[in-house]
Amino acid sequence: MSDLLRAPAETKYAEELDWLESIDDGPKPFAWRLSPKMVRLFILGSERSDGLDRDIPQKWFGDRSFVERSIVTLASDRGLLLIGDPGTGKSWLAELLSAAICRNSTLVVQGTAGTTEDHIKYSWNVSMVIAKGQSRESMIPSPIMTAMETGAIGRFEELTRSTSDVQDALISILSEKYISVPELDSDNIVFAKPGFSVIATANSRDRGVNDLSSALKRRFNFVRIPVVTNKKSEAEIVRFRTEELLRRHRIELDVPPTLLDVLLQSFADLRASAAAASGDDERLESALSTAEQIGVLEDAILHGNFFGERMLTARTLASSLVGSLARREPEDLAILNKYLHGVVEPRSKEEGGSWPEFLEGGRDTIATLS
């Protein structure tokens, strides 16, 4: 696992999944590797009342009901659609569910404007077709077809980014549970095995790009993942992801709680400002998601480790925040400058602490970018 840039969840947590499977005596739907209760425990972490011999850390931070509804949906014959704003952990939840249920989270189709039916059905190995003709051996199954053949979970990322033709093809897969291969004279239907299901994600900000048809909506159970607004939960997510980053880069560094508070408060302030804005010109282009907070902190940590004093400072954090969030010029720079002068400056005078250095770092970065 150490030689992978990013190991899939089933590889990263293989030892933990093996252990959970060894003690799991609960009923399992289809060919699931873990029972629904163990899937939930793997994702949300163990509690003392579970009576386990070891601690299972929490991996996804959100409402318990979202995870339970997702698991129940996958145990039925309906697809699961996780919908929410960018950075709310939809893809991570989908990966964890797939890893726990079938130990394979890599059967993924990425929805884009260029996604075609071939990406969710099959294509052909041209050289083999020329040499031997069309056959099952010369067919290249899509990740979704592979999931059908193995009774696994297929994932479809950013479903609303794909065109209506692709969405229509998915309807027949979800309803009929087979794919027809008309190019073949025999053995020309691929049937789904028990356990097959589809987890799709959709960005709520993509509404209107390629809206889902009512027919496709009926094939999915919707689970809406809200933006994390609870400061404690958000701090846990940021801390969890940051610890992963530090381990990956083999960096020994503690994130001071005061600087984490500064980061969380800054995003909370900017979200409140965006909510009160009267037009898009007064809002940052950034979604100000938890994922973007993690990106800001990651950037600041790496910058401090490579070019600073191997420590995280308020100045570096402010520089990373401005550099990461200022995507439009001059609109975003003006919004951030207004925030520094109108909110951070008074707070730095009243509270002191890390805020004066944060203010100075933000001002210097804006001056450099302007």
Disulfide bonds with the S-S distance in Angstrom:
none
